[in-house]
Each structure stands twice: as structure tokens, then as C-alpha cells.
Amino acid sequence: MRAAATAPAPWWTDLGERAPTAAEIEKLAQEHINLKAKVLEATLAQRDAQQNFEPIHQKCIELVTKFGSAHATKSKLLHGLEWEIMGTFGASTSIDAAAVELLRSRLTKTKQTRLLKRLFDKTIRWTLKSTARAEVLKEDVPSPVRALFAACEVTKDRAPSIEVRPKC
């Protein structure tokens, strides 16, 4: 088996080593504009395809739901001659914190906290207040605490954005 041939690097990859010439800037800007137009065209084509796809997808779900035979625990199968459509119907479960608090309150009042411990694990979730940065800079906050606070806040850089436009 032959190894796949690697494409040569684009002409502009060495531009970081030196300042580009005016001609290179023109070429780079034009290529950027052309590729941006292709991306826009592909995006619009994807949206059109998605609009055509959605109704037929929903119809498949509806037909599998109504007429499909049981396949597995959460699946149904609709049989054709050469094709079949399998629908899988999953579910997710989340906890309503207010309802849990109401249950906890009731069990605490009736002295049934053991049942609460059998039903739930207690976890604490911390979220950063909008005033946290101002609070940590106050004089009464020791430096070691400030350092620990700095580790609590993680900042991720966004991707840079550029705009290619004609010269005025």
C-alpha cells in the first residue's frame, strides 16, 4: 500500500518569517475574499439542504413511532424492501433543585433525613459573582487568598477575527 501524497504547503506559509510585499498582501487578500465567498456559498447550500431534510426527517420519526416494531429497549424498526428505518428514543433525567429542597425540608421536619441520604448525594456548586474581582482586591483580603482566587478563575482566549476589505 502506498503512502498518501502530502499536498505542498500553501504559498503564504512562509510569510511569518518576513514582512510581506505589497503584491503578496494583494494576493493574500484576494485569496481570503475568494475563500470567504466559497464558505458563504457552502453555508447557504447547507441551510437549503437542512430545510429540505428536516420535514422528511420528522416524517421518518413519526412513521417509526406509529408503525415501527419493537427492536430493542428504546428502539423501533420500520421495514422496507431494501431499506429499514430504525428510531431510537432516548431520554435524559435531570434534578429540579427546588423540588429536592422541598423534599429535603419535608424529610427534615419529619425527622427522616436518613431517607434523604439514601436518595441523594449532597454536592455544592460554586459560581463566580459579578463583584468577585472587586471584592478580592479590597485591603482586608490577604495576598495568599488573592493568589488562591486567581487559580479559581480560568480565562480562555477567543480566536482572533479579521476582516478583509478594499482600501479606501
Contact map, one row per residue, 1 for C-alpha under 8 A:
111000000000000000000000000000000000000000000000000000000000000000000000000000000000000000000000000000000000000000000000000000000000000000000000000000000000000000000000
111100000000000000000000000000000000000000000000000000000000000000000000000000000000000000000000000000000000000000000000000000000000000000000000000000000000000000000000
111110000000000000000000000000000000000000000000000000000000000000000000000000000000000000000000000000000000000000000000000000000000000000000000000000000000000000000000
011111000000000000000000000000000000000000000000000000000000000000000000000000000000000000000000000000000000000000000000000000000000000000000000000000000000000000000000
001111100000000000000000000000000000000000000000000000000000000000000000000000000000000000000000000000000000000000000000000000000000000000000000000000000000000000000000
000111110000000000000000000000000000000000000000000000000000000000000000000000000000000000000000000000000000000000000000000000000000000000000000000000000000000000000000
000011111000000000000000000000000000000000000000000000000000000000000000000000000000000000000000000000000000000000000000000000000000000000000000000000000000000000000000
000001111100000000000000000000000000000000000000000000000000000000000000000000000000000000000000000000000000000000000000000000000000000000000000000000000000000000000000
000000111110100000000000000000000000000000000000000000000000000000000000000000000000000000000000000000000000000000000000000000000000000000000000000000000000000000000000
000000011111100000000000000000000000000000000000000000000000000000000000000000000000000000000000000000000000000000000000000000000000000000000000000000000000000000000000
000000001111110000000000000000000000000000000000000000000000000000000000000000000000000000000000000000000000000000000000000000000000000000000000000000000000000000000000
000000000111111000000000000100000000000000000000000000000000000000000000000000000000000000000000000000000000000000000000000000000000000000000000000000000000000000000000
000000001111111100000000000000000000000000000000000000000000000000000000000000000000000000000000000000000000000000000000000000000000000000000000000000000000000000000000
000000000011111111000000000000000000000000000000000000000000000000000000000000000000000000000000000000000000000000000000000000000000000000000000000000000000000000000000
000000000001111111110000000000000000000000000000000000000000000000000000000000000000000000000000000000000000000000000000000000000000000000000000000000000000000000000000
000000000000111111100000000000000000000000000000000000000000000000000000000000000000000000000000000000000000000000000000000000000000000000000000000000000000000000000000
000000000000011111100000000000000000000000000000000000000000000000000000000000000000000000000000000000000000000000000000000000000000000000000000000000000000000000000000
000000000000011111110000000000000000000000000000000000000000000000000000000000000000000000000000000000000000000000000000000000000000000000000000000000000000000000000000
000000000000001111111000000000000000000000000000000000000000000000000000000000000000000000000000000000000000000000000000000000000000000000000000000000000000000000000000
000000000000001001111101100000000000000000000000000000000000000000000000000000000000000000000000000000000000000000000000000000000000000000000000000000000000000000000000
000000000000000000111111100000000000000000000000000000000000000000000000000000000000000000000000000000000000000000000000000000000000000000000000000000000000000000000000
000000000000000000011111110000000000000000000000000000000000000000000000000000000000000000000000000000000000000000000000000000000000000000000000000000000000000000000000
000000000000000000001111111000000000000000000000000000000000000000000000000000000000000000000000000000000000000000000000000000000000000000000000000000000000000000000000
000000000000000000011111111100000000000000000000000000000000000000000000000000000000000000000000000000000000000000000000000000000000000000000000000000000000000000000000
000000000000000000011111111110000000000000000000000000000000000000000000000000000000000000000000000000000000000000000000000000000000000000000000000000000000000000000000
000000000000000000000111111111000000000000000000000000000000000000000000000000000000000000000000000000000000000000000000000000000000000000000000000000000000000000000000
000000000000000000000011111111100000000000000000000000000000000000000000000000000000000000000000000000000000000000000000000000000000000000000000000000000000000000000000
000000000001000000000001111111110000000000000000000000000000000000000000000000000000000000000000000000000000000000000000000000000000000000000000000000000000000000000000
000000000000000000000000111111111000000000000000000000000000000000000000000000000000000000000000000000000000000000000000000000000000000000000000000000000000000000010000
000000000000000000000000011111111100000000000000000000000000000000000000000000000000000000000000000000000000000000000000000000000000000000000000000000000000000000000000
000000000000000000000000001111111110000000000000000000000000000000000000000000000000000000000000000000000000000000000000000000000000000000000000000000000000000000000000
000000000000000000000000000111111111000000000000000000000000000000000000000000000000000000000000000000000000000000000000000000000000000000000000000000000000000000010000
000000000000000000000000000011111111100000000000000000000000000000000000000000000000000000000000000000000000000000000000000000000000000000000000000000000000000000010000
000000000000000000000000000001111111110000000000000000000000000000000000000000000000000000000000000000000000000000000000000000000000000000000000000000000000000000000000
000000000000000000000000000000111111111000000000000000000000000000000000000000000000000000000000000000000000000000000000000000000000000000000000000000000000000000000000
000000000000000000000000000000011111111100000000000000000000000000000000000000000000000000000000000000000000000000000000000000000000000000000000000000000000000000000000
000000000000000000000000000000001111111110000000000000000000000000000000000000000000000000000000000000000000000000000000000000000000000000000000000000000000000000000000
000000000000000000000000000000000111111111000000000000000000000000000000000000000000000000000000000000000000000000000000000000000000000000000000000000000000000000000000
000000000000000000000000000000000011111111100000000000000000000000000000000000000000000000000000000000000000000000000000000000000000000000000000000000000000000000000000
000000000000000000000000000000000001111111110000000000000000000000000000000000000000000000000000000000000000000000000000000000000000000000000000000000000000000000000000
000000000000000000000000000000000000111111111000000000000000000000000000000000000000000000000000000000000000000000000000000000000000000000000000000000000000000000000000
000000000000000000000000000000000000011111111100000000000000000000000000000000000000000000000000000000000000000000000000000000000000000000000000000000000000000000000000
000000000000000000000000000000000000001111111110000000000000000000000000000000000000000000000000000000000000000000000000000000000000000000000000000000000000000000000000
000000000000000000000000000000000000000111111111000000000000000000000000000000000000000000000000000000000000000000000000000000000000000000000000000000000000000000000000
000000000000000000000000000000000000000011111111100000000000000000000000000000000000000000000000000000000000000000000000000000000000000000000000000000000000000000000000
000000000000000000000000000000000000000001111111110000000000000000000000000000000000000000000000000000000000000000000000000000000000000000000000000000000000000000000000
000000000000000000000000000000000000000000111111111000000000000000000000000000000000000000000000000000000000000000000000000000000000000000000000000000000000000000000000
000000000000000000000000000000000000000000011111111100000000000000000000000000000000000000000000000000000000000000000000000000000000000000000000000000000000000000000000
000000000000000000000000000000000000000000001111111110000000000000000000000000000000000000000000000000000000000000000000000000000000000000000000000000000000000000000000
000000000000000000000000000000000000000000000111111111000000000000000000000000000000000000000000000000000000000000000000000000000000000000000000000000000000000000000000
000000000000000000000000000000000000000000000011111111100000000000000000000000000000000000000000000000000000000000000000000000000000000000000000000000000000000000000000
000000000000000000000000000000000000000000000001111111110000000000000000000000000000000000000000000000000000000000000000000000000000000000000000000000000000000000000000
000000000000000000000000000000000000000000000000111111111000000000000000000000000000000000000000000000000000000000000000000000000000000000000000000000000000000000000000
000000000000000000000000000000000000000000000000011111111100000000000000000000000000000000000000000000000000000000000000000000000000000000000000000000000000000000000000
000000000000000000000000000000000000000000000000001111111110000000000000000000000000000000000000000000000000000000000000000000000000000000000000000000000000000000000000
000000000000000000000000000000000000000000000000000111111111000000000000000000000000000000000000000000000000000000000000000000000000000000000000000000000000000000000000
000000000000000000000000000000000000000000000000000011111111100000000000000000000000000000000000000000000000000000000000000000000000000000000000000000000000000000000000
000000000000000000000000000000000000000000000000000001111111110000000000000000000000000000000000000000000000000000000000000000000000000000000000000000000000000000000000
000000000000000000000000000000000000000000000000000000111111111000000000000000000000000000000000000000000000000000000000000000000000000000000000000000000000000000000000
000000000000000000000000000000000000000000000000000000011111111100000000000000000000100000000000000000000000000000000000000000000000000000000000000000000000000000000000
000000000000000000000000000000000000000000000000000000001111111110000000000000000000001000000000000000000000000000000000000000000000000000000000000000000000000000000000
000000000000000000000000000000000000000000000000000000000111111111000000000000000000000000000000000000000000000000000000000000000000000000000000000000000000000000000000
000000000000000000000000000000000000000000000000000000000011111111110000000001000000000000000000000000000000000000000000000000000000000000000000000000000000000000000000
000000000000000000000000000000000000000000000000000000000001111111111000000111000000111000000000000000000000000000000000000000000000000000000000000000000000000000000000
000000000000000000000000000000000000000000000000000000000000111111110000000100000000001000000000000000000000000000000000000000000000000000000000000000000000000000000000
000000000000000000000000000000000000000000000000000000000000011111110000000000000000000000000000000000000000000000000000000000000000000000000000000000000000000000000000
000000000000000000000000000000000000000000000000000000000000001111111000000001000000000000000000000000000000000000000000000000000000000000000000000000000000000000000000
000000000000000000000000000000000000000000000000000000000000001111111100000111100000000000000000000000000000000000000000000000000000000000000000000000000000000000000000
000000000000000000000000000000000000000000000000000000000000000100111110000111000000000000000000000000000000000000000000000000000000000000000000000000000000000000000000
000000000000000000000000000000000000000000000000000000000000000000011111101110000000000000000000000000000000000000000000000000000000000000000000000000000000000000000000
000000000000000000000000000000000000000000000000000000000000000000001111111110000000000000000000000000000000000000000000000000000000000000000000000000000000000000000000
000000000000000000000000000000000000000000000000000000000000000000000111111100000000000000000000000000000000000000000000000000000000000000000000000000000000000000000000
000000000000000000000000000000000000000000000000000000000000000000000111111000000000000000000000000000000000000000000000000000000000000000000000000000000000000000000000
000000000000000000000000000000000000000000000000000000000000000000000011111100000000000111000000000000000000000000000000000000000000000000000000000000000000000000000000
000000000000000000000000000000000000000000000000000000000000000000000111111110000000011110000000000000000000000000000000000000000000000000000000000000000000000000000000
000000000000000000000000000000000000000000000000000000000000000110011111011111000000011100000000000000000000000000000000000000000000000000000000000000000000000000000000
000000000000000000000000000000000000000000000000000000000000000100011110001111100001111000000000000000000000000000000000000000000000000000000000000000000000000000000000
000000000000000000000000000000000000000000000000000000000000001100111000000111110001110000000000000000000000000000000000000000000000000000000000000000000000000000000000
000000000000000000000000000000000000000000000000000000000000000000010000000011111011100000000000000000000000000000000000000000000000000000000000000000000000000000000000
000000000000000000000000000000000000000000000000000000000000000000000000000001111111000000000000000000000000000000000000000000000000000000000000000000000000000000000000
000000000000000000000000000000000000000000000000000000000000000000000000000000111111000000000000000000000000000000000000000000000000000000000000000000000000000000000000
000000000000000000000000000000000000000000000000000000000000000000000000000000011111000000000000000000000000000000000000000000000000000000000000000000000000000000000000
000000000000000000000000000000000000000000000000000000000000000000000000000000111111100000000000000000000000000000000000000000000000000000000000000000000000000000000000
000000000000000000000000000000000000000000000000000000000000000000000000000011111111110000000000000000000000000000000000000000000000000000000000000000000000000000000000
000000000000000000000000000000000000000000000000000000000001000100000000000011100011111000000000000000000000000000000000000000000000000000000000000000000000000000000000
000000000000000000000000000000000000000000000000000000000000000100000000001111000001111100000000000000000000000000000000000000000000000000000000000000000000000000000000
000000000000000000000000000000000000000000000000000000000000100110000000001110000000111110000000000000000000000000000000000000000000000000000000000000000000000000000000
000000000000000000000000000000000000000000000000000000000000000000000000011100000000011111000000000000000000000000000000000000000000000000000000000000000000000000000000
000000000000000000000000000000000000000000000000000000000000000000000000011000000000001111100000000000000000000000000000000000000000000000000000000000000000000000000000
000000000000000000000000000000000000000000000000000000000000000000000000010000000000000111110000000000000000000000000000000000000000000000000000000000000000000000000000
000000000000000000000000000000000000000000000000000000000000000000000000000000000000000011111000000000000000000000000000000000000000000000000000000000000000000000000000
000000000000000000000000000000000000000000000000000000000000000000000000000000000000000001111100000000000000000000000000000000000000000000000000000000000000000000000000
000000000000000000000000000000000000000000000000000000000000000000000000000000000000000000111110000000000000000000000000000000000000000000000000000000000000000000000000
000000000000000000000000000000000000000000000000000000000000000000000000000000000000000000011111000000000000000000000000000000000000000000000000000000000000000000000000
000000000000000000000000000000000000000000000000000000000000000000000000000000000000000000001111100100000000000000000000000000000000000000000000000000000000000000000000
000000000000000000000000000000000000000000000000000000000000000000000000000000000000000000000111111100000000000000000000000000000000000000000000000000000000000000000000
000000000000000000000000000000000000000000000000000000000000000000000000000000000000000000000011111110000000000000000000000000000000000000000000000000000000000000000000
000000000000000000000000000000000000000000000000000000000000000000000000000000000000000000000001111111000000000000000000000000000000000000000000000000000000000000000000
000000000000000000000000000000000000000000000000000000000000000000000000000000000000000000000001111111100000000000000000000000000000000000000000000000000000000000000000
000000000000000000000000000000000000000000000000000000000000000000000000000000000000000000000011111111110000000000000000000000000000000000000000000000000000000000000000
000000000000000000000000000000000000000000000000000000000000000000000000000000000000000000000000111111111000000000000000000000000000000000000000000000000000000000000000
000000000000000000000000000000000000000000000000000000000000000000000000000000000000000000000000011111111100000000000000000000000000000000000000000000000000000000000000
000000000000000000000000000000000000000000000000000000000000000000000000000000000000000000000000001111111110000000000000000000000000000000000000000000000000000000000000
000000000000000000000000000000000000000000000000000000000000000000000000000000000000000000000000000111111111000010010000000000000000000000000000000000000000000000000000
000000000000000000000000000000000000000000000000000000000000000000000000000000000000000000000000000011111111100000000000000000000000000000000000000000000000000000000000
000000000000000000000000000000000000000000000000000000000000000000000000000000000000000000000000000001111111110000000000000000000000000000000000000000000000000000000000
000000000000000000000000000000000000000000000000000000000000000000000000000000000000000000000000000000111111111110110000000000000000000000000000000000000000000000000000
000000000000000000000000000000000000000000000000000000000000000000000000000000000000000000000000000000011111111110000000000000000000000000000000000000000000000000000000
000000000000000000000000000000000000000000000000000000000000000000000000000000000000000000000000000000001111111100000000000000000000000000000000000000000000000000000000
000000000000000000000000000000000000000000000000000000000000000000000000000000000000000000000000000000000111111100000000000000000000000000000000000000000000000000000000
000000000000000000000000000000000000000000000000000000000000000000000000000000000000000000000000000000000011111110000000000000000000000000000000000000000000000000000000
000000000000000000000000000000000000000000000000000000000000000000000000000000000000000000000000000000000011111111110000000000000000000000000000000000000000000000000000
000000000000000000000000000000000000000000000000000000000000000000000000000000000000000000000000000000010011001111111000000000000000000000000000000000000000000000000000
000000000000000000000000000000000000000000000000000000000000000000000000000000000000000000000000000000000000000111111100000000000000000000000000000000000000000000000000
000000000000000000000000000000000000000000000000000000000000000000000000000000000000000000000000000000000010000111111110000000000000000000000000000000000000000000000000
000000000000000000000000000000000000000000000000000000000000000000000000000000000000000000000000000000010010000111111111000000000000000000000000000000000000000000000000
000000000000000000000000000000000000000000000000000000000000000000000000000000000000000000000000000000000000000011111111100000000000000000000000000000000000000000000000
000000000000000000000000000000000000000000000000000000000000000000000000000000000000000000000000000000000000000001111111000000000000000000000000000000000000000000000000
000000000000000000000000000000000000000000000000000000000000000000000000000000000000000000000000000000000000000000111111100000000000000000000000000000000000000000000000
000000000000000000000000000000000000000000000000000000000000000000000000000000000000000000000000000000000000000000011111110000000000000000000000000000000000000000000000
000000000000000000000000000000000000000000000000000000000000000000000000000000000000000000000000000000000000000000001011111000000000000000000000000000000000000000000000
000000000000000000000000000000000000000000000000000000000000000000000000000000000000000000000000000000000000000000000001111100000000000000000000000000000000000000000000
000000000000000000000000000000000000000000000000000000000000000000000000000000000000000000000000000000000000000000000000111110000000000000000000000000000000000000000000
000000000000000000000000000000000000000000000000000000000000000000000000000000000000000000000000000000000000000000000000011111000000000000000000000000000000000000000000
000000000000000000000000000000000000000000000000000000000000000000000000000000000000000000000000000000000000000000000000001111100000000000000000000000000000000000000000
000000000000000000000000000000000000000000000000000000000000000000000000000000000000000000000000000000000000000000000000000111110000000000000000000000000000000000000000
000000000000000000000000000000000000000000000000000000000000000000000000000000000000000000000000000000000000000000000000000011111000000000000000000000000000000000000000
000000000000000000000000000000000000000000000000000000000000000000000000000000000000000000000000000000000000000000000000000001111101000000000000000000000000000000000000
000000000000000000000000000000000000000000000000000000000000000000000000000000000000000000000000000000000000000000000000000000111111000000000000000000000000000000000000
000000000000000000000000000000000000000000000000000000000000000000000000000000000000000000000000000000000000000000000000000000011111100000000000000000000000000000000000
000000000000000000000000000000000000000000000000000000000000000000000000000000000000000000000000000000000000000000000000000000001111111000000000000000000000000000000000
000000000000000000000000000000000000000000000000000000000000000000000000000000000000000000000000000000000000000000000000000000011111111100000000000000000000000000000000
000000000000000000000000000000000000000000000000000000000000000000000000000000000000000000000000000000000000000000000000000000000111111110000000000000000000000000000000
000000000000000000000000000000000000000000000000000000000000000000000000000000000000000000000000000000000000000000000000000000000011111111000000000000000000000000000000
000000000000000000000000000000000000000000000000000000000000000000000000000000000000000000000000000000000000000000000000000000000011111111000000000000000000000000000000
000000000000000000000000000000000000000000000000000000000000000000000000000000000000000000000000000000000000000000000000000000000001111111001000010010000000000000000000
000000000000000000000000000000000000000000000000000000000000000000000000000000000000000000000000000000000000000000000000000000000000111111101000010000000000000000000000
000000000000000000000000000000000000000000000000000000000000000000000000000000000000000000000000000000000000000000000000000000000000011111111000000000000000000000000000
000000000000000000000000000000000000000000000000000000000000000000000000000000000000000000000000000000000000000000000000000000000000000011111100000000000000000000000000
000000000000000000000000000000000000000000000000000000000000000000000000000000000000000000000000000000000000000000000000000000000000000001111100000000000000000000000000
000000000000000000000000000000000000000000000000000000000000000000000000000000000000000000000000000000000000000000000000000000000000000111111110110000000000000000000000
000000000000000000000000000000000000000000000000000000000000000000000000000000000000000000000000000000000000000000000000000000000000000000111111110000000000000000000000
000000000000000000000000000000000000000000000000000000000000000000000000000000000000000000000000000000000000000000000000000000000000000000001111111000000000000000000000
000000000000000000000000000000000000000000000000000000000000000000000000000000000000000000000000000000000000000000000000000000000000000000000111111100000000000000000000
000000000000000000000000000000000000000000000000000000000000000000000000000000000000000000000000000000000000000000000000000000000000000000001111111110000000000000000000
000000000000000000000000000000000000000000000000000000000000000000000000000000000000000000000000000000000000000000000000000000000000000110001111111111000000000000000000
000000000000000000000000000000000000000000000000000000000000000000000000000000000000000000000000000000000000000000000000000000000000000000000011111111100000000000000000
000000000000000000000000000000000000000000000000000000000000000000000000000000000000000000000000000000000000000000000000000000000000000000000001111111110000000000000000
000000000000000000000000000000000000000000000000000000000000000000000000000000000000000000000000000000000000000000000000000000000000000100000000111111111000000000000000
000000000000000000000000000000000000000000000000000000000000000000000000000000000000000000000000000000000000000000000000000000000000000000000000011111111000000000000000
000000000000000000000000000000000000000000000000000000000000000000000000000000000000000000000000000000000000000000000000000000000000000000000000001111111100000000000000
000000000000000000000000000000000000000000000000000000000000000000000000000000000000000000000000000000000000000000000000000000000000000000000000000111111100000000000000
000000000000000000000000000000000000000000000000000000000000000000000000000000000000000000000000000000000000000000000000000000000000000000000000000011111110000000000000
000000000000000000000000000000000000000000000000000000000000000000000000000000000000000000000000000000000000000000000000000000000000000000000000000000111111000000000000
000000000000000000000000000000000000000000000000000000000000000000000000000000000000000000000000000000000000000000000000000000000000000000000000000000001111100000000000
000000000000000000000000000000000000000000000000000000000000000000000000000000000000000000000000000000000000000000000000000000000000000000000000000000000111110000000000
000000000000000000000000000000000000000000000000000000000000000000000000000000000000000000000000000000000000000000000000000000000000000000000000000000000011111000000000
000000000000000000000000000000000000000000000000000000000000000000000000000000000000000000000000000000000000000000000000000000000000000000000000000000000001111100000000
000000000000000000000000000000000000000000000000000000000000000000000000000000000000000000000000000000000000000000000000000000000000000000000000000000000000111110000000
000000000000000000000000000000000000000000000000000000000000000000000000000000000000000000000000000000000000000000000000000000000000000000000000000000000000011111000000
000000000000000000000000000000000000000000000000000000000000000000000000000000000000000000000000000000000000000000000000000000000000000000000000000000000000001111100000
000000000000000000000000000000000000000000000000000000000000000000000000000000000000000000000000000000000000000000000000000000000000000000000000000000000000000111110000
000000000000000000000000000000000000000000000000000000000000000000000000000000000000000000000000000000000000000000000000000000000000000000000000000000000000000011111000
000000000000000000000000000010011000000000000000000000000000000000000000000000000000000000000000000000000000000000000000000000000000000000000000000000000000000001111100
000000000000000000000000000000000000000000000000000000000000000000000000000000000000000000000000000000000000000000000000000000000000000000000000000000000000000000111110
000000000000000000000000000000000000000000000000000000000000000000000000000000000000000000000000000000000000000000000000000000000000000000000000000000000000000000011111
000000000000000000000000000000000000000000000000000000000000000000000000000000000000000000000000000000000000000000000000000000000000000000000000000000000000000000001111
000000000000000000000000000000000000000000000000000000000000000000000000000000000000000000000000000000000000000000000000000000000000000000000000000000000000000000000111
